[in-house]
């Protein structure tokens, strides 16, 4: 007797009550989205386009919990289109092809499809290219969501077919509005539980969420579950909000933005900002060795010879952290950030180094002057190697001013131009004196 083919299991859909609060309270209209007034406020171009059903392919770039998935769902709703979601973290090219095939069938039947790709930056170039012909033909309305800078993470062909919309981290006041809505909503929210929480408590949750509405609603739901007699008081919030973390990506946009802010704060001699960004990165979990390396680079590039002690202190702080570890060693890095900020600044050596590299590329392999060459053999002495070399220690003042050390083609060029700031001011005075005496001596030699 032939075996019976098993029935295809139906997709389980969780009852509304089993869904997390953040999912139940997902906005169902554009008006319910909080914190994106610039993009979706009354009269904003994108909002007018969505409400008119004129939806275009786009990339939504913003931090977690700012509403990217919600906006994609509403795009499909307002455009009367099918909605299909794929996570680039969990899916591969097979899932992409299946979704595109479904969209092709719907397109042939006159139905539009919104294909939402969450974490689209996780797809490689070949996977991103798979969407291109379908976007061009209008088979899909492509919506990609990313927390990373699309300029670096998405290929140019995909970007050229999509509009990039930047979504903002949601400010605390807007998050409080979402929390109040969840507390009052008796169908989707927590309204039937008659919870009590004061404005200060709501503000604490909103700030702990760090711009993430989904996280705020999750924290509120946890607080509601552990609250005694429905009162979410200070003790409850202390328990729920303990050990919260700030937004920081150890290798993404947040990471590069913050290290840039640290470097530029030091360069601008803003010790308070330098300390803030240094501590912010340590708080976010940055590799302290990377931070020590960048601080050392700043000591070389931006402080330079205006205060040579900065490099020594940076290296010593690095060594101190290696010896003490975290958290004790982190203070050494913070102290260096402060010192670098208040130190005198000069990039003269850094600029001169770059100029000389360009000069070498331009002028090629210029010959070393004969008098500077070593002459360990008779043949080399016979060819004039080392002839007329003057040993500076034998001269009065310790400098043979008439001796030329640059290649002939570059004689007289001044490549290092020190500033008047810090120790470099004294270096400048000494260098001007040496250069002046050398110019006079070489002029006399030439006559």
C-alpha positions as CSV (number, residue, x, y, z in Angstrom):
1,X,0.0,0.0,0.0
2,X,1.5,3.4,-1.0
3,X,2.6,5.6,1.8
4,X,0.5,8.6,2.5
5,X,2.2,11.9,1.6
6,X,2.5,14.0,4.8
7,X,0.5,17.1,4.9
8,X,2.4,20.4,4.5
9,X,2.4,22.0,8.0
10,X,0.8,25.3,8.3
11,X,2.9,28.3,9.4
12,X,2.2,28.9,13.1
13,X,1.1,32.5,13.8
14,X,1.4,33.4,17.4
15,X,-1.7,34.8,19.1
16,X,-1.5,38.6,19.6
17,X,-1.1,38.1,23.4
18,X,2.1,36.0,23.0
19,X,3.9,38.7,20.9
20,X,6.3,41.0,22.7
21,X,5.0,44.5,23.5
22,X,7.3,46.0,21.0
23,X,5.8,43.9,18.2
24,X,2.2,44.5,19.4
25,X,2.8,48.2,19.5
26,X,4.4,48.4,16.0
27,X,2.9,51.5,14.4
28,X,0.1,50.8,12.0
29,X,0.0,54.3,10.4
30,X,2.6,56.9,9.6
31,X,1.2,59.1,12.4
32,X,2.2,56.5,15.0
33,X,5.9,56.5,14.0
34,X,7.8,58.6,16.5
35,X,11.0,60.5,16.1
36,X,11.2,60.8,12.3
37,X,9.5,64.1,11.8
38,X,12.2,65.2,9.3
39,X,11.3,62.3,7.0
40,X,7.7,61.6,7.8
41,X,6.3,64.8,9.3
42,X,3.2,66.5,7.8
43,X,4.1,67.8,4.4
44,X,7.4,66.0,4.2
45,X,8.2,64.9,0.6
46,X,8.6,61.2,1.5
47,X,5.3,61.2,3.5
48,X,3.4,62.8,0.6
49,X,4.8,60.2,-1.8
50,X,3.9,57.3,0.5
51,X,0.4,58.6,1.1
52,X,-0.2,59.0,-2.6
53,X,1.0,55.4,-3.2
54,X,4.0,56.5,-5.2
55,X,6.6,54.3,-3.5
56,X,10.1,54.0,-4.9
57,X,12.9,51.6,-4.2
58,X,15.0,52.8,-1.2
59,X,17.6,52.1,1.4
60,X,16.8,53.1,5.0
61,X,19.9,53.9,6.9
62,X,19.7,54.4,10.7
63,X,20.4,52.9,14.1
64,X,18.5,50.0,15.6
65,X,15.0,50.6,16.7
66,X,14.4,53.8,14.7
67,X,11.5,52.3,12.6
68,X,13.1,50.9,9.5
69,X,11.1,47.7,9.4
70,X,7.9,49.5,10.4
71,X,8.3,52.0,7.6
72,X,8.9,49.1,5.1
73,X,5.7,47.5,6.2
74,X,3.7,50.7,5.9
75,X,5.2,51.3,2.4
76,X,3.6,48.0,1.3
77,X,0.3,48.9,3.1
78,X,0.0,52.4,1.5
79,X,1.0,51.0,-1.9
80,X,-1.4,48.1,-1.7
81,X,1.5,45.7,-2.4
82,X,2.6,42.3,-1.2
83,X,5.2,42.4,1.6
84,X,8.1,39.9,1.8
85,X,10.9,40.2,4.3
86,X,14.3,38.6,4.1
87,X,17.1,38.8,6.7
88,X,20.5,39.1,5.2
89,X,21.9,37.5,8.4
90,X,19.8,34.3,8.1
91,X,19.2,34.0,4.4
92,X,21.3,33.2,1.3
93,X,21.0,33.5,-2.5
94,X,18.5,30.6,-2.6
95,X,16.0,32.5,-0.4
96,X,16.6,35.6,-2.5
97,X,15.8,33.8,-5.7
98,X,12.7,32.2,-4.2
99,X,11.4,35.7,-3.2
100,X,12.2,37.1,-6.6
101,X,10.4,34.3,-8.3
102,X,7.3,34.9,-6.2
103,X,7.5,38.6,-7.1
104,X,7.7,37.7,-10.8
105,X,4.4,35.7,-10.5
106,X,2.7,38.5,-8.7
107,X,4.0,41.0,-11.2
108,X,2.6,39.0,-14.1
109,X,-0.8,39.1,-12.3
110,X,-0.6,42.8,-11.9
111,X,0.3,42.9,-8.2
112,X,3.1,44.9,-6.8
113,X,5.7,43.5,-4.2
114,X,7.7,45.2,-1.6
115,X,10.8,43.1,-0.9
116,X,12.3,44.2,2.4
117,X,16.0,43.1,3.1
118,X,17.0,43.6,6.7
119,X,20.7,44.1,7.4
120,X,21.2,44.4,3.6
121,X,24.9,45.3,4.1
122,X,25.5,41.7,5.1
123,X,24.9,40.6,1.5
124,X,27.9,40.3,-0.7
125,X,28.2,42.0,-4.1
126,X,26.8,39.0,-6.1
127,X,23.8,38.8,-3.8
128,X,23.2,42.5,-4.1
129,X,23.5,42.3,-7.9
130,X,20.7,39.8,-8.0
131,X,18.1,42.5,-7.2
132,X,19.2,44.9,-10.0
133,X,17.2,43.6,-13.0
134,X,14.0,43.2,-10.9
135,X,14.3,46.7,-9.6
136,X,14.8,48.1,-13.1
137,X,11.8,46.3,-14.5
138,X,9.6,47.3,-11.6
139,X,9.0,43.7,-10.5
140,X,9.9,44.6,-6.9
141,X,9.9,47.7,-4.8
142,X,13.2,47.2,-3.1
143,X,13.6,48.4,0.5
144,X,16.9,47.7,2.2
145,X,17.6,48.4,5.9
146,X,21.1,49.0,7.2
147,X,22.8,50.3,10.3
148,X,26.0,50.8,8.3
149,X,27.0,53.6,5.9
150,X,25.6,52.6,2.5
151,X,28.4,54.4,0.7
152,X,30.9,51.8,2.1
153,X,28.7,48.7,2.4
154,X,26.5,48.7,-0.7
155,X,27.7,48.5,-4.2
156,X,27.3,51.5,-6.5
157,X,24.9,49.7,-8.9
158,X,22.4,49.0,-6.2
159,X,22.7,52.5,-4.8
160,X,22.2,54.1,-8.2
161,X,18.7,52.4,-8.4
162,X,17.6,53.4,-4.9
163,X,17.1,56.5,-2.9
164,X,18.9,56.5,0.5
165,X,16.8,57.9,3.4
166,X,18.7,58.6,6.6
167,X,16.6,57.8,9.7
168,X,17.6,59.3,13.1
169,X,18.0,57.8,16.5
170,X,14.8,58.6,18.3
171,X,15.1,61.3,20.9
172,X,14.0,60.6,24.5
173,X,10.8,62.8,24.3
174,X,9.6,60.9,21.3
175,X,10.3,57.6,23.0
176,X,8.3,58.8,26.1
177,X,5.4,59.4,23.7
178,X,5.6,55.8,22.5
179,X,5.8,54.5,26.1
180,X,2.7,56.5,27.1
181,X,0.8,55.2,24.1
182,X,1.7,51.6,25.1
183,X,0.6,52.2,28.7
184,X,-2.8,53.6,27.5
185,X,-3.6,51.2,24.7
186,X,-6.0,48.5,26.1
187,X,-6.0,46.4,22.9
188,X,-2.4,46.1,21.9
189,X,-0.6,47.6,24.9
190,X,-0.6,47.4,28.6
191,X,-3.7,49.5,29.3
192,X,-5.7,46.7,30.9
193,X,-3.0,46.3,33.6
194,X,-3.5,49.9,35.0
195,X,0.2,50.4,35.6
196,X,1.5,53.4,37.4
197,X,4.8,55.1,36.6
198,X,5.7,58.8,37.0
199,X,7.2,61.0,34.3
200,X,10.7,60.7,35.7
201,X,10.4,56.9,35.4
202,X,9.4,57.1,31.8
203,X,12.3,59.5,31.1
204,X,14.7,57.0,32.7
205,X,13.5,54.2,30.4
206,X,13.6,56.5,27.4
207,X,17.2,57.5,28.1
208,X,18.2,54.0,28.9
209,X,16.9,52.9,25.4
210,X,19.5,55.1,23.8
211,X,17.5,56.1,20.7
212,X,15.9,52.6,20.3
213,X,12.1,52.6,20.6
214,X,11.9,48.8,20.5
215,X,14.4,48.5,23.3
216,X,12.3,51.1,25.4
217,X,9.1,49.1,24.9
218,X,11.0,45.9,25.9
219,X,12.3,47.6,29.1
220,X,8.8,48.8,29.9
221,X,7.4,45.3,29.5
222,X,10.0,43.8,31.8
223,X,9.4,46.6,34.4
224,X,5.6,45.9,34.2
225,X,6.2,42.1,34.8
226,X,8.4,42.6,37.8
227,X,6.5,45.6,39.3
228,X,4.8,45.1,42.7
229,X,1.0,45.8,42.6
230,X,1.4,47.5,39.2
231,X,3.7,50.3,40.5
232,X,6.8,50.8,38.5
233,X,8.9,52.7,41.1
234,X,12.5,53.7,41.4
235,X,13.5,50.3,42.9
236,X,11.9,48.5,40.0
237,X,13.7,50.6,37.4
238,X,17.0,50.3,39.2
239,X,16.7,46.5,38.8
240,X,15.5,46.6,35.2
241,X,17.9,49.3,33.9
242,X,21.1,47.9,35.6
243,X,24.1,47.3,33.3
244,X,22.5,48.8,30.2
245,X,24.8,49.4,27.3
246,X,25.2,52.3,24.9
247,X,25.1,52.1,21.1
248,X,28.6,51.2,19.8
249,X,29.7,49.1,16.8
250,X,33.3,47.9,17.2
251,X,33.8,47.8,13.4
252,X,31.1,49.9,11.9
253,X,29.8,53.5,11.4
254,X,29.5,54.2,15.2
255,X,33.1,53.1,15.7
256,X,34.6,55.3,13.0
257,X,32.4,58.3,13.9
258,X,33.5,58.2,17.5
259,X,37.3,57.7,16.8
260,X,37.0,60.6,14.4
261,X,35.3,62.7,17.1
262,X,38.1,61.9,19.5
263,X,40.9,62.7,17.1
264,X,39.3,66.0,16.1
265,X,38.5,67.0,19.7
266,X,42.2,66.5,20.6
267,X,43.3,68.5,17.5
268,X,40.9,71.3,18.6
269,X,42.4,71.3,22.1
270,X,39.0,70.5,23.7
271,X,40.1,68.4,26.7
272,X,36.5,67.9,27.8
273,X,35.4,66.5,24.5
274,X,38.5,64.4,24.2
275,X,37.9,62.9,27.6
276,X,34.2,62.3,26.7
277,X,34.9,60.5,23.4
278,X,37.7,58.5,24.9
279,X,35.6,57.3,27.8
280,X,32.6,56.8,25.5
281,X,34.6,54.4,23.3
282,X,35.9,52.5,26.4
283,X,32.4,52.3,27.7
284,X,31.2,50.8,24.4
285,X,33.8,48.0,24.4
286,X,36.5,49.4,22.0
287,X,39.7,47.4,22.0
288,X,41.9,49.4,24.3
289,X,45.0,48.5,22.3
290,X,43.4,50.1,19.3
291,X,42.6,53.3,21.3
292,X,46.2,53.4,22.6
293,X,47.5,53.1,19.1
294,X,45.3,55.9,17.9
295,X,46.3,58.2,20.8
296,X,50.0,57.5,19.9
297,X,49.3,58.4,16.3
298,X,47.7,61.7,17.5
299,X,50.8,62.4,19.5
300,X,52.9,62.0,16.4
301,X,50.6,63.6,13.9
302,X,48.9,66.5,15.7
303,X,51.2,67.3,18.6
304,X,54.4,66.5,17.0
305,X,57.6,68.4,17.9
306,X,55.6,71.2,19.6
307,X,55.6,68.8,22.6
308,X,57.8,65.7,22.1
309,X,56.8,64.5,25.6
310,X,53.3,63.6,24.3
311,X,54.7,60.7,22.3
312,X,56.5,59.4,25.4
313,X,53.4,59.7,27.6
314,X,51.3,58.0,24.9
315,X,53.7,55.0,24.8
316,X,53.9,54.9,28.6
317,X,50.1,54.9,28.9
318,X,49.9,52.1,26.3
319,X,52.5,50.1,28.4
320,X,50.6,50.9,31.6
321,X,47.4,49.5,30.2
322,X,49.2,46.3,29.1
323,X,50.5,45.9,32.7
324,X,47.3,46.8,34.6
325,X,44.5,45.8,32.2
326,X,40.9,46.9,32.5
327,X,39.5,48.9,34.2
328,X,42.5,50.3,36.0
329,X,44.6,50.8,32.9
330,X,41.9,52.7,31.2
331,X,42.6,55.8,33.3
332,X,46.1,56.0,31.8
333,X,44.5,56.2,28.3
334,X,42.0,58.9,29.5
335,X,44.9,60.9,31.0
336,X,46.8,60.8,27.7
337,X,43.7,62.0,25.8
338,X,43.5,65.0,28.2
339,X,47.2,65.7,27.9
340,X,47.2,65.5,24.1
341,X,44.2,67.9,24.0
342,X,46.0,70.6,26.1
343,X,49.4,70.1,24.6
344,X,50.8,72.6,22.1
345,X,50.1,71.4,18.5
346,X,52.1,71.2,15.4
347,X,51.7,69.1,12.3
348,X,54.8,70.6,10.7
349,X,56.8,67.4,10.8
350,X,53.8,65.4,9.5
351,X,53.3,67.8,6.7
352,X,57.0,67.9,5.9
353,X,57.1,64.1,5.8
354,X,54.2,64.0,3.3
355,X,55.8,66.7,1.2
356,X,59.1,64.9,1.0
357,X,57.4,61.6,0.0
358,X,55.8,63.4,-2.9
359,X,59.1,65.1,-3.7
360,X,60.9,61.8,-3.9
361,X,58.2,60.4,-6.2
362,X,58.6,63.4,-8.4
363,X,62.4,63.7,-8.6
364,X,63.3,60.0,-8.6
365,X,66.6,58.5,-7.5
366,X,68.8,61.5,-7.0
367,X,72.5,60.8,-6.4
368,X,74.0,61.1,-3.0
369,X,76.7,63.9,-3.1
370,X,80.2,62.4,-3.4
371,X,81.5,64.0,-0.2
372,X,78.8,62.3,1.9
373,X,79.5,58.8,0.5
374,X,81.4,56.2,2.5
375,X,84.7,55.1,1.0
376,X,85.8,51.8,2.5
377,X,88.0,50.8,-0.6
378,X,90.8,52.4,-2.6
379,X,88.6,52.3,-5.7
380,X,85.9,54.3,-4.0
381,X,88.4,56.8,-2.7
382,X,89.8,57.1,-6.1
383,X,86.4,57.9,-7.5
384,X,86.1,60.8,-5.1
385,X,83.9,59.1,-2.4
386,X,84.2,61.0,0.8
387,X,86.4,63.7,-0.7
388,X,86.2,67.1,1.1
389,X,83.8,65.7,3.7
390,X,84.0,67.9,6.8
391,X,83.6,66.3,10.3
392,X,81.3,68.7,12.0
393,X,82.6,68.0,15.6
394,X,85.9,69.4,14.6
395,X,84.4,72.8,13.6
396,X,83.7,75.7,15.9
397,X,80.1,75.5,17.1
398,X,79.9,71.8,15.9
399,X,78.4,72.6,12.4
400,X,80.2,72.7,9.1
401,X,77.9,75.3,7.6
402,X,79.3,75.3,4.1
403,X,78.7,71.6,3.7
404,X,75.8,70.7,1.5
405,X,73.8,67.5,2.4
406,X,70.9,67.5,0.1
407,X,71.2,66.2,-3.5
408,X,72.5,68.9,-5.9
409,X,69.1,69.2,-7.5
410,X,67.5,70.1,-4.2
411,X,70.2,72.3,-2.7
412,X,68.8,75.1,-0.6
413,X,65.3,73.5,-0.3
414,X,63.5,74.1,3.0
415,X,61.3,71.1,3.7
416,X,60.5,71.3,7.4
417,X,58.7,74.5,8.4
418,X,58.3,74.5,12.2
419,X,55.6,76.6,13.8
420,X,56.0,79.0,16.7
421,X,53.9,76.8,19.1
422,X,55.4,75.1,22.2
423,X,58.9,73.6,22.0
424,X,58.7,73.8,18.2
425,X,59.0,77.6,18.6
426,X,62.5,77.1,20.0
427,X,63.3,74.6,17.3
428,X,62.2,77.2,14.8
429,X,64.6,79.8,16.2
430,X,67.5,77.3,16.1
431,X,66.7,76.1,12.6
432,X,66.4,79.7,11.3
433,X,69.8,80.4,12.8
434,X,71.4,77.3,11.3
435,X,69.8,77.8,7.9
436,X,70.8,81.5,7.8
437,X,74.4,80.7,8.7
438,X,74.5,77.8,6.2
439,X,73.1,80.0,3.4
440,X,75.9,82.6,4.0
441,X,78.6,80.0,4.2
442,X,77.6,78.3,1.0
443,X,77.2,81.6,-0.8
444,X,80.7,82.5,0.2
445,X,82.0,79.1,-0.9
446,X,80.4,79.5,-4.3
447,X,82.2,82.9,-4.7
